[in-house]
């Protein structure tokens, strides 16, 4: 069983939840019409990312409910980047995976905070996500900086993931992460990587775009440029994951007792 995944590369409207949800709704309808089973937004897309004091008041449970309604209305699963307020206080940089019937499949809080900006806005998560199986495809998630640590993607691969979905807000001067590191992560773990970035500017940040979907053999299946706005789509094939792990047996040949 194969599955088509769509990634939305877009600038969003900082601090305007209604406008951002309208973009998601239009993209979800378009992606569903083109045969996609899952739509992925960039990191913190629902509210905006670098919006300072405006962020915390927007971090309500209603955000997840509104994403779920879009998923139900359009008949496509959605992985949406958004903030989450903890009962213990503080806000996390989170994502939710909502199935096409509105059921929440997974919620993940970014575990690796990047620099002063992340640390000034968010509380870090304390657990890597599990695996969700959708139509026979085993999917995991990370957020932005998380993917830059080899251990996170390796953990997903060892857990049997066919694909790792990575909403991101990658900015200058780090275009090389999108261009070079993402294919390496796919290759060294024999896993599909779906890397979905922002474009444009937000405060002092200039986002680098360059979203991509990379196969387990490192081939780029779909990509967008530095300033493109729109969808990229590619098909995730679990058989490709299995073939890659036979042809490039990094996982089988590991010697963890040495590390």
N, C-alpha and C positions, 0 to 999 in steps of 0.2 A: 504494500500500500504506500503510495507516495502522497505528498501533501504540499500544496503551494502556499508560500508565505509571502506577504507583502510588507514592505517597510515604507513608512512615510517620512520623507525628508522635507522639513518645513521650518520656517522661522518662528511661527507662532506669534502671539501677541502678549507680551509680558504683563502678567497680572490680570488678564481678561479671560476668566474661565469660560464665559459664554462663547466668546469668539473662538477659543481653542477647541471647545467641544464641537462647535459647528464645523471646524476643519476636520476633526476626527470623524464626525458623522458622514460628511461628504466623501472622505477617503475610504471609510468602511463600505459605503454603498458601491463605490467604484471598484474597490478591491474584490468585494463579493461578486460583482457582476463579471469580473475577470477571472473568477474561479479560485480565489484565495480562500483558504480555511482560517488563516490568522492574519490580523493586521497588527503591526508593531509601531508605536510612536517613539519619538526621541525621549531622552531622560527629562523628567519633570515637565513634560509638555503641557499637561492640563492647566497648570498655573503659571508657568514660566519658572526659570531656574534662578537666575541672578537678579532677584527682585527685592532683596533686603528685607526690611520690616514689613513689607506687604505680604510676605509669604505666610507667616504663621496664621493670620486670620482666615486665610483661604483653605487651610488644611483641615477640612471637615469630612466626616463620613459620607456626606452627600455626594462627594466627587465619585466614589466608587459606584454608588447607586446610579448616577447619571451615565457613567461609562457602561454599566450593565444594561441600561435601557437602550443605548445605541447598539450594543451587541445584539440584543433581542430584535430590535427594529430592522436591522440590516442582515441578520443571519450569519454573522461572522464572529469568531473569537477575537478578542482584542487584548493586547499587552500594552498597558498604558502607564506612563511615568507620571507620578503625582506625589505630593507630600502626605504624610500621615502623622497625626498628633497622637502621642503616647499617653496612656492613662497616668503614667508616672511623670509626665511632663516632657517637653521637648518635641521636636519634629524630626521625622526620619525622611530620607530620600528613598522613596519606595516605588515599587511597581505592583500592579495587579494583573493577573491573567484571568479574564472573564470569558466563559464559553459562549457560544452563539445563542444559548437559551437563557443567558443571564446568570448562570451559576459561576461562582468564584472558584477557580481551580487552584490558584496559588497566589500568595502574597509574599513579597521579598523586600527586605530593607537593606540598602547598600551597606556593605560591611567594611569597605576601604574608602575612607574619606580623603579627598584630594585637597591638600593645601589649606590656607587660611579661609578661603571662601566656604568650602564645604564645612569646615569645623565651626565657622561662625553661625551657620544656619541649621546644621543637622546634628542629631545624635546617631552614632553608628549602629548598624545592626550587629547582632552577635551570633548569627548562624547562616551558613550557606543554604541555598534552597535545595529541595529535593527534585525528583523527576516527575513530570506529568506526562502521561501517555494520551495522545490525541490521535484517533484513527490509526493506531498502530505505530505512530512515530513518537519516540521518547524525547521529550523536550525539557531543557533546564534554562535558567536565566542568570544573568549577572547585570550589573549597572556600571557603565563607563569605566572608571579607574579599576574596578574589580578585575576586569579582563587583562589588565597589564601585569597581574601576578600569575606566573605559570601554574601555581598550585590550584587556583580556582577552576580553571578550565580542565586541568588534569583530573580534579575531583569529579567533575561532571562526566568526563569520559570514562573513568573507572566505575562510575555508577551506571554506565550503559547508555548515556545520552547519545542520540543521533544528531541533535542540534542544540546549540546554546544561543539564546536570544539576548542581545546586549543593546538596550537603549542607552544612548550616550549624549553628552553635550560637550564634545571635544572641540577645543579652541586652539587658536594660534598660541604658541609656535609648535603645536604637536601634530601637524598633519601626517608626520611619518608614522604615528601610531596607526592611523587609519590605512595608510598606504602599505606599510611593511609588516607591522606586528600582527595584524588580524589574519593575513594569510598564513603566517607562521603558527599562530595558535591553532588554526584549523589543521594544518599539516602535522604538527607534532603530536596532536591528540586524535587525529583521524575523526574529526567531528565537523559538522556544518556549523559555521558561525554567521549569525545574522546581526550585523552591526549597523545601527540606525541612528543617524546624527542630525543635529540641527544645522541651519545655515543662518547667515545674517549676523546681526550684532544684538547684544543685550548688555546694557551698561558698558563696562570697559572690555567685555569679552567679544571676540570675533570668532565665530564658529567656522569650522573648516569643511563641513559637509563630508563628501567622499564616503557616503554610506555604501555598504557592500554586503553581498551574501556569498560566502566562500564555501566550496565543497571540501570534503575530507582530504582530498588530494592537493589542496591549495589552489585549485582553479577558481577564479572569480566567476560566479554564475550570473550575477547582476550587480550593477553599481550605478552610482550617480556622481556627478561632478561636484566641484567646490561650491557652486552657487545654485545648482539645480533645485527646483521645488517639484515635488510630486512623488509618485510611487515607483518602487522597484519590486519586481516579482521574480521568484525562482522556486523550483520544485525540490523539495527535500525527499531524498530516497534512502530509506534505511538499508537497502541492499548496497548502496554506494558506501555507506559507513562500514558495513561488514567486509566488503571487498577491500577497502583501503586498509583495514586492520589486518587483513591477511597479507597484503602486498607490502605493507610498511609496519612491521610488528613491534613498534616501540612499546606498546602497552604490555605485550606478552614477554618482551625481552628485558623489561625493567628488573633491577636488582635492589628492591627497597631496603634490604638489610645493609646495603652499603651507604645509603643516604641518611 
